[in-house]
Amino acid sequence: MSEHHILMGRGKSPCYLEGRYANRHGLIAGATGTGKTVSLQVLAEGFSRLGIPVFLADIKGDLAGLACPGADNPKLAERAATLGVSDYGPQAFPVVFWDVLGEQGHPVRATLSDMGPLLLSRLLELSDIQQSVLTLLFKYADDHGLLLLDLKDLQALISHAADHAAELAQDYGTISRQTLGILQRELLTLEQEGAEHFFGEPSLRLEDLMQTTLDGRGHINILAADRLFLKPRLYATFLLWLLSELYENLPERGDAPLPRLAFFFDEAHLLFDDAPKALIDKVEQVVRLIRSKGVGVYFITQNPLDIPEKILGQLGNRIQHALRAFTPKDQKAVRAAAETFRSNPDLDVAGAITELAVGEALVSTLTEGGVPSPVERARICPPRSRMGAITAEERETILQRSPYRERYAETVDRESAYERLSTRAERASGPASVIGEELQGFLEKAARSAVSAASSELGRKLGRQLLRGILGSLGNR
């Protein structure tokens, strides 16, 4: 056992998560109310104490308690001592709050170019044909130096494509106006769901998620997701985008005693529900390769079968809380979950899964050589931080003290596709408009001169008729 480990709990023997294998990914599963949140909290605290930054989504609002010390509870202290925790005590952890909607944390933003057409198509639930059109629009934007930063950039590009369909068809193929109309409607729906807060600048800097305090503890980055979770497409796509950004931008790290970042993906089934095969293949690739970048990914879901088999096979560190088996389908799921563990001759795993009490779990982690340990029925250690939500005043105090408050406070709107296409449209119509205005001014001046030159009532009448006739003909033109 190395010195870099996290004590998760104890069965017949202690259950440790080894830091050197923490980038081999993991799974926390179990029915609602069985203790998944506490296990996640204990892991997040353990990573932070080892100096490993953490990113997690707070769907119910109760993980914000990581920012405050827990209650001085004798029962919790007794439980910790029984499980082998020698230095247990209430402790607050260094937390940074983030929020895609920009209300309960620092705004999290990304550009449309950052997300790309594949993830954006998933977010918009586009068909294959519609996705191919969106990909062509991104290609056109790249070829013509049009930055796609926020939703109005893409809306302007779609309008431009509709107005210049014949021109685009020469180099990019025929683009249906009907498909462009569908894209516009989907973007409008996305905007109404609040996505306009996410797309834009300044973009999130990945290095801001991987900081430590002066005393060596890793920052715990908490994404406020209680409202975001109500928009499951945006929630799942955002987390997948962030995971992809880490994969694409972090340098190779190789074997290391500790990971660079621990990434928790709560309600993971939302990522895979009705997902096309191309997207699942991308997730499988990212999960498989990102561990070499020093990132450990931990999926949290109710049932292990929510995770595709290829991805589930890569999750070496597992914590399984209770599952219910009231129907034949439930019983089949329990048996399947039991088969994902390395067997223990002294434990009926399938039976234990249905009998686990709150605060108990089946634990199997990677040991020497990356081999899974035999599954152990364990009591989970109590967290040191608060188990539950924090007040609005406590949250605001933490936000005011954050080193990132000024960096992300104001939206930046630099020149991009919307401005360039608008300028191009104005220039296209500009010369004719200018000529028309100059001609109208000249004729009005000539008409006024004619009116002033007329000395008789007949002259004045003719002048007024001339003026009306000229302006009327201009209006008709």
C-alpha positions in Angstrom: 0.0 0.0 0.0 1.4 3.4 -1.0 1.1 6.5 1.1 -1.2 8.0 -1.6 -4.6 6.4 -1.0 -8.1 7.2 0.1 -9.8 5.1 2.8 -13.4 4.5 1.5 -14.6 2.2 4.3 -14.1 -1.1 5.9 -15.5 -4.6 5.6 -13.5 -7.5 6.9 -10.5 -5.4 5.9 -10.0 -1.7 4.9 -11.1 -0.6 1.5 -8.6 1.8 -0.1 -8.6 3.6 -3.4 -5.0 3.8 -4.5 -3.9 7.1 -5.9 -1.7 5.6 -8.6 -4.7 3.7 -10.0 -7.3 6.6 -9.6 -6.9 7.5 -13.3 -8.2 4.0 -14.2 -11.7 5.4 -13.8 -14.6 4.3 -11.6 -18.3 3.8 -11.0 -20.6 4.7 -8.1 -24.0 3.0 -8.5 -27.1 2.4 -6.5 -30.8 3.2 -6.2 -31.9 6.6 -5.0 -31.4 7.2 -1.3 -28.8 4.4 -0.8 -25.8 6.6 -0.2 -24.2 7.4 -3.5 -23.9 11.1 -2.7 -22.0 10.3 0.5 -19.6 8.0 -1.3 -19.0 10.7 -3.9 -18.4 13.3 -1.1 -15.9 11.0 0.6 -14.0 10.5 -2.6 -14.0 14.2 -3.5 -12.6 15.0 0.0 -10.0 12.3 -0.3 -8.8 13.5 -3.7 -8.6 17.1 -2.4 -6.5 16.0 0.6 -4.1 14.3 -1.8 -3.7 17.5 -3.8 -5.9 16.3 -6.7 -8.4 18.8 -8.1 -11.9 17.6 -8.6 -14.8 18.5 -10.9 -18.3 17.4 -10.1 -21.9 18.4 -10.8 -24.2 19.2 -7.9 -27.7 18.2 -9.1 -29.5 18.3 -5.8 -27.6 21.1 -4.2 -26.3 19.0 -1.3 -22.7 18.7 -2.5 -22.1 22.4 -1.9 -21.7 21.4 1.7 -18.1 20.4 0.8 -17.3 24.1 1.3 -18.2 24.1 5.0 -17.1 21.9 7.9 -19.4 19.2 9.0 -21.2 19.1 12.3 -19.3 18.1 15.5 -21.2 14.8 15.8 -20.0 12.2 18.3 -21.7 9.4 16.4 -19.9 10.3 13.2 -16.6 10.5 15.1 -17.3 7.1 16.6 -18.1 5.6 13.2 -14.9 7.0 11.7 -12.8 5.6 14.5 -14.4 2.2 14.1 -13.6 2.2 10.4 -9.9 3.1 11.0 -9.9 6.9 10.4 -7.4 8.2 13.0 -7.6 12.0 12.2 -11.3 12.5 11.8 -12.8 15.9 12.5 -15.0 18.6 10.8 -13.3 20.2 7.9 -14.1 22.6 5.0 -12.6 22.1 1.6 -11.5 24.6 -1.0 -14.5 24.9 -3.3 -15.0 26.9 -6.5 -18.6 27.3 -7.7 -19.5 27.3 -11.4 -22.8 27.6 -13.2 -23.6 27.4 -16.9 -26.5 29.8 -16.3 -24.3 32.2 -14.4 -26.5 32.4 -11.3 -25.0 30.3 -8.5 -21.3 30.3 -9.6 -18.9 31.8 -12.0 -20.3 31.6 -15.6 -19.0 28.7 -17.6 -18.8 29.5 -21.3 -17.6 27.9 -24.5 -17.8 28.9 -28.1 -19.7 27.1 -30.8 -16.4 26.4 -32.5 -15.1 24.8 -29.4 -18.1 22.5 -29.3 -18.0 21.6 -32.9 -20.8 20.2 -35.1 -20.9 16.7 -33.7 -21.7 17.7 -30.1 -23.9 20.5 -31.2 -25.9 18.1 -33.4 -26.4 15.9 -30.3 -27.6 18.9 -28.4 -30.0 19.9 -31.1 -31.1 16.3 -31.7 -30.5 16.5 -35.4 -30.9 13.8 -38.0 -27.9 12.5 -40.0 -28.8 14.7 -42.9 -29.3 17.8 -40.7 -26.0 17.1 -39.0 -24.2 16.9 -42.4 -25.6 20.3 -43.3 -24.5 21.7 -40.0 -21.0 20.3 -40.6 -21.0 22.0 -44.0 -21.9 25.3 -42.4 -19.0 24.9 -40.0 -16.7 24.1 -42.9 -17.9 27.2 -44.8 -17.2 29.4 -41.7 -13.7 28.0 -41.3 -13.0 28.5 -45.0 -14.1 32.2 -44.9 -12.7 33.2 -41.5 -16.0 33.5 -39.8 -15.7 32.9 -36.1 -18.6 31.0 -34.6 -18.7 32.1 -30.9 -22.3 32.4 -29.8 -25.8 31.5 -31.1 -26.3 34.7 -33.0 -23.2 33.8 -35.1 -24.7 30.5 -36.2 -28.1 32.1 -36.8 -26.5 34.7 -39.0 -24.6 32.0 -40.9 -27.8 30.0 -41.5 -29.6 33.1 -42.8 -26.6 33.9 -45.0 -26.7 30.3 -46.4 -30.4 30.6 -47.1 -29.8 33.9 -49.1 -26.8 32.5 -51.0 -27.9 28.9 -51.5 -26.9 28.8 -55.1 -23.4 30.3 -54.4 -22.8 27.7 -51.6 -24.0 24.8 -53.8 -21.1 25.3 -56.2 -18.5 24.5 -53.6 -20.3 22.7 -50.8 -23.3 21.0 -52.4 -27.0 21.7 -52.4 -28.3 22.8 -49.0 -32.1 22.5 -48.5 -33.9 25.6 -47.3 -36.2 23.3 -45.4 -33.2 21.9 -43.5 -31.9 25.4 -42.7 -35.3 26.3 -41.4 -35.2 23.3 -39.1 -31.8 24.4 -37.8 -33.1 27.9 -37.1 -36.1 26.6 -35.2 -33.9 24.2 -33.1 -31.5 27.0 -32.3 -34.4 29.1 -31.2 -35.6 26.3 -28.9 -32.0 25.9 -27.5 -31.9 29.7 -26.8 -35.2 29.6 -24.9 -33.7 26.8 -22.8 -31.0 29.1 -21.6 -28.1 27.9 -23.8 -27.3 31.5 -24.8 -25.7 31.9 -21.4 -23.3 29.0 -22.2 -22.2 29.9 -25.7 -19.8 32.9 -25.8 -16.7 34.3 -24.3 -14.6 34.4 -22.2 -14.3 30.6 -22.6 -13.5 28.5 -19.6 -9.8 28.0 -19.1 -9.1 24.3 -18.3 -6.1 25.2 -16.1 -8.6 27.0 -13.8 -10.1 23.6 -13.0 -6.8 22.1 -12.0 -5.5 24.4 -9.2 -4.3 23.6 -5.7 -4.2 25.8 -2.5 -1.0 27.0 -0.9 -1.3 24.1 1.6 -1.4 21.6 -1.3 -5.1 20.7 -1.3 -6.9 20.3 -4.6 -9.7 22.7 -5.5 -13.1 21.0 -5.7 -14.9 22.6 -8.6 -18.7 22.3 -8.2 -21.0 22.9 -11.1 -24.4 24.1 -9.9 -26.7 21.7 -11.8 -30.0 21.8 -10.0 -31.6 23.9 -12.9 -29.2 22.7 -15.6 -30.3 19.1 -14.9 -33.9 20.1 -15.9 -32.4 20.5 -19.4 -30.8 17.0 -19.8 -29.5 17.5 -23.3 -27.6 20.6 -22.3 -26.3 19.0 -19.1 -25.0 15.9 -20.8 -23.6 17.7 -23.8 -21.8 20.2 -21.6 -20.1 17.5 -19.5 -19.1 15.6 -22.6 -17.7 18.7 -24.2 -15.6 19.4 -21.1 -14.3 15.9 -21.0 -13.4 16.1 -24.7 -11.6 19.4 -24.1 -9.5 17.8 -21.4 -8.7 14.9 -23.7 -7.8 17.1 -26.6 -5.8 19.8 -24.8 -3.9 18.1 -21.9 -0.4 16.7 -22.6 0.4 13.1 -22.2 1.5 12.3 -18.6 2.2 8.6 -18.5 2.4 6.7 -15.2 2.3 9.0 -12.2 1.7 8.5 -8.5 -1.5 10.7 -8.7 -3.9 11.8 -11.4 -4.0 15.4 -12.5 -7.8 15.7 -12.1 -10.8 13.6 -10.9 -13.9 14.1 -13.0 -17.3 13.0 -11.7 -20.2 12.5 -14.2 -23.4 12.3 -12.2 -26.6 10.9 -13.7 -24.4 9.3 -16.4 -27.3 7.5 -18.1 -28.3 10.9 -19.6 -25.2 10.8 -21.7 -26.1 7.4 -23.3 -29.9 7.6 -23.6 -30.8 7.5 -27.3 -27.3 8.5 -28.2 -26.1 7.6 -31.7 -23.4 5.0 -32.1 -20.9 7.7 -33.3 -21.3 9.6 -30.1 -21.0 6.5 -27.9 -17.8 5.5 -29.9 -16.4 9.0 -29.2 -17.1 8.7 -25.4 -15.5 5.2 -25.4 -12.4 6.6 -27.1 -12.2 9.5 -24.7 -12.6 7.4 -21.6 -10.0 4.9 -22.9 -7.4 7.4 -23.7 -7.8 10.2 -21.3 -6.3 8.3 -18.4 -2.9 8.7 -20.1 -3.5 12.5 -19.7 -3.9 12.0 -15.9 -7.7 12.3 -15.7 -9.8 9.8 -13.8 -13.4 9.7 -14.8 -16.1 8.5 -12.3 -19.6 7.8 -13.5 -22.5 8.0 -11.0 -25.7 6.3 -12.0 -28.5 4.1 -10.5 -27.6 0.9 -12.3 -24.3 -0.3 -13.8 -26.2 -1.4 -16.9 -26.9 2.3 -17.7 -23.3 2.3 -19.0 -22.4 0.7 -22.3 -20.4 -2.5 -21.9 -17.3 -1.2 -23.6 -17.1 1.8 -21.2 -18.2 -0.2 -18.2 -15.3 -2.6 -18.7 -12.8 0.3 -18.3 -14.2 1.3 -14.8 -11.8 -0.5 -12.5 -12.7 1.2 -9.2 -16.3 0.4 -8.2 -18.7 1.3 -5.3 -22.1 -0.4 -5.6 -24.8 0.6 -3.2 -28.1 -1.2 -2.8 -30.4 -2.1 -5.8 -34.0 -3.1 -5.5 -35.3 -6.3 -7.0 -39.1 -6.3 -7.0 -39.6 -7.4 -10.6 -38.0 -10.0 -12.8 -36.3 -7.2 -14.8 -34.9 -5.8 -11.5 -33.6 -9.2 -10.5 -31.9 -9.6 -13.9 -30.2 -6.2 -13.4 -29.0 -7.2 -9.9 -27.5 -10.4 -11.3 -25.8 -8.5 -14.1 -24.4 -5.9 -11.6 -23.0 -8.8 -9.4 -21.2 -10.2 -12.4 -19.2 -7.0 -12.9 -17.2 -7.7 -9.7 -14.3 -9.9 -9.0 -15.9 -12.7 -7.0 -15.4 -13.3 -3.3 -15.9 -16.9 -2.1 -17.1 -15.6 1.2 -19.8 -13.3 -0.2 -23.0 -13.8 -2.1 -22.7 -10.7 -4.2 -26.2 -10.8 -5.8 -27.9 -11.3 -2.5 -25.8 -8.6 -0.8 -26.7 -6.0 -3.4 -30.4 -6.2 -2.3 -29.6 -6.3 1.4 -27.2 -3.3 1.8 -28.2 -0.7 4.3 -27.8 3.0 3.7 -24.1 3.8 4.2 -23.0 0.3 3.1 -21.7 -0.6 -0.3 -19.9 -3.3 -2.2 -16.4 -2.0 -2.9 -13.7 -3.3 -5.3 -10.7 -1.2 -6.3 -7.6 -1.7 -8.3 -4.6 -3.2 -6.4 -1.0 -4.1 -7.2 -0.6 -4.4 -11.0 -4.0 -2.9 -11.7 -5.8 -6.0 -10.7 -9.3 -5.6 -9.1 -9.5 -6.6 -5.5 -12.1 -9.2 -4.5 -15.4 -7.4 -3.8 -15.9 -6.4 -0.1 -19.1 -5.5 1.7 -18.1 -2.4 3.5 -19.4 0.4 5.7 -18.5 3.7 4.1 -16.6 6.4 6.0 -18.4 9.5 7.1 -17.5 12.8 5.3 -15.6 15.5 7.1 -17.5 18.3 5.4 -21.2 19.3 5.7 -23.7 16.7 4.5 -26.3 19.0 2.9 -26.8 22.4 1.2 -25.4 25.7 2.2 -27.1 29.1 2.5 -27.2 31.7 -0.2 -25.1 34.0 2.0 -22.5 31.3 2.5 -22.3 30.7 -1.3 -22.0 34.5 -2.0 -19.2 34.8 0.5 -17.2 32.0 -1.2 -17.9 33.5 -4.6 -16.6 36.9 -3.5 -13.4 35.4 -2.3 -12.8 33.4 -5.4 -9.7 34.2 -7.5 -11.8 33.8 -10.7 -14.5 36.3 -9.9 -13.2 39.1 -12.1 -12.0 36.9 -14.9 -15.4 35.5 -15.8 -17.7 38.2 -14.6 -18.3 40.1 -17.8 -19.2 38.7 -21.2 -16.9 39.6 -24.1 -18.5 40.1 -27.6 -15.8 40.4 -30.1 -16.2 40.6 -33.9 -17.3 37.2 -35.2 -19.6 35.8 -37.9 -22.6 37.9 -36.9 -20.8 41.2 -37.2 -18.9 40.2 -40.4 -22.0 38.9 -42.2 -24.0 41.9 -41.2 -21.3 44.3 -42.5 -21.1 42.3 -45.7 -24.9 42.6 -46.2 -24.8 46.3 -45.6 -22.0 46.8 -48.1 -23.9 44.7 -50.7 -26.9 47.0 -50.4 -24.9 50.2 -49.6 -24.0 51.7 -53.0 -27.6 51.5 -54.4 -28.9 53.0 -51.2 -26.4 55.9 -51.3 -27.1 56.7 -55.0 -30.8 56.7 -54.2 -30.4 59.0 -51.3 -28.2 61.4 -53.3 -30.6 61.4 -56.3 -33.5 62.1 -54.0 -31.7 65.0 -52.4 -30.7 66.5 -55.7 -34.2 66.3 -57.1 -35.7 67.8 -53.9 -33.3 70.6 -54.1 -34.1 71.2 -57.8 -37.8 71.1 -56.9 -37.5 73.6 -54.1 -35.5 75.9 -56.5 -38.3 75.6 -59.0 -40.9 76.5 -56.4 -39.0 79.5 -55.1 -38.4 80.7 -58.7 -42.1 80.7 -59.6 -43.6 84.1 -59.0 -47.1 83.4 -59.8 -49.7 81.1 -58.1 -49.6 79.0 -61.3 -45.8 78.7 -60.9 -46.2 77.7 -57.2 -48.8 75.1 -58.1 -46.7 73.6 -60.8 -43.7 73.5 -58.4 -45.7 71.6 -55.8 -46.9 69.1 -58.5 -43.4 68.6 -59.7 -42.1 67.9 -56.1 -44.9 65.4 -55.4 -44.4 63.8 -58.8 -40.7 63.3 -58.3 -41.0 61.9 -54.8 -43.9 59.7 -55.7 -41.9 58.2 -58.6 -39.0 57.5 -56.4 -41.2 55.8 -53.9 -42.7 53.6 -56.6 -39.2 52.6 -57.8 
